[in-house]
Amino acid sequence: MNYVYILQSERKQRYYVGYTGDLEKRLQEHNSGKVRSTKAYKPWKLAYKESFIDKAPAYKREREIKEFKSGIKFKALIKEAWLSGRWRRS
């Protein structure tokens, strides 16, 4: 299984969008400081995910979300996910 995910920093108002084949391992890497681009904003929590059987559609979806990150479409995705219960509140 492949995942597109959005992490939310627990300290700052920051989000990170990525994709991976092992979501638990990748979250651990973000929180342990192994990912240079997210190191300064840890700890991170998983806020949203989408599952894909194949890698190519997951990568395509990640690129799509990154294109509208922090803009109107990104905020709409977050709002829709929150309202539908797919946004993780914990």
C-alpha positions in Angstrom: 0.0 0.0 0.0 1.1 3.5 -0.7 0.1 6.6 1.2 -0.2 10.3 0.6 -0.1 12.1 3.9 -0.3 15.5 5.5 1.5 16.1 8.8 0.7 18.9 11.1 3.4 20.4 13.4 2.3 20.3 17.0 4.5 23.4 17.7 4.0 25.7 14.7 1.2 26.3 12.2 3.0 24.2 9.6 2.0 21.3 7.3 4.0 18.8 5.4 2.8 16.8 2.4 4.5 13.6 1.4 4.0 10.0 0.2 5.4 6.7 1.3 5.0 3.0 1.3 5.5 2.7 5.1 3.5 5.4 6.9 4.5 4.5 10.5 8.2 4.4 9.6 8.1 7.7 7.7 6.3 9.5 10.6 9.0 8.1 12.9 11.7 9.5 10.6 10.0 13.0 10.6 9.8 13.0 14.4 13.3 11.7 15.0 14.8 14.6 13.0 16.0 12.4 10.1 14.1 14.5 7.6 16.0 17.8 7.1 13.0 19.8 5.8 10.8 18.9 8.8 13.4 18.8 11.6 12.8 22.3 12.9 9.1 21.9 13.3 8.8 18.5 15.2 6.9 16.9 16.7 4.6 16.1 13.9 1.2 14.3 14.0 -0.5 12.6 11.1 -3.4 14.7 10.2 -4.6 13.2 6.9 -3.9 10.3 4.6 -5.1 8.8 1.4 -4.3 5.2 0.4 -3.3 3.9 -3.1 -2.5 0.4 -4.3 0.1 1.7 -6.8 3.0 4.1 -6.3 2.4 6.2 -9.4 -1.1 7.5 -8.5 0.2 8.2 -4.9 3.1 10.3 -6.3 0.7 12.1 -8.7 -1.7 13.0 -5.8 1.2 14.2 -3.6 2.3 16.5 -6.4 -1.3 17.8 -6.9 -1.7 18.5 -3.2 1.7 20.2 -3.0 0.7 22.5 -5.9 -2.1 23.9 -3.9 -0.5 23.8 -0.5 -1.4 26.8 1.7 -3.7 28.1 -1.0 -7.5 28.0 -1.3 -7.5 24.4 -2.6 -5.4 23.2 0.3 -7.6 24.9 2.8 -10.7 23.4 1.1 -9.1 19.9 1.2 -8.4 20.3 5.0 -12.0 21.6 5.5 -13.6 18.8 3.5 -11.4 16.2 5.4 -12.3 17.7 8.7 -16.0 17.8 8.0 -16.0 14.2 6.7 -14.1 12.9 9.6 -11.0 11.9 7.7 -8.9 14.7 9.4 -7.4 13.2 12.5 -8.3 15.3 15.5 -5.9 13.7 18.0 
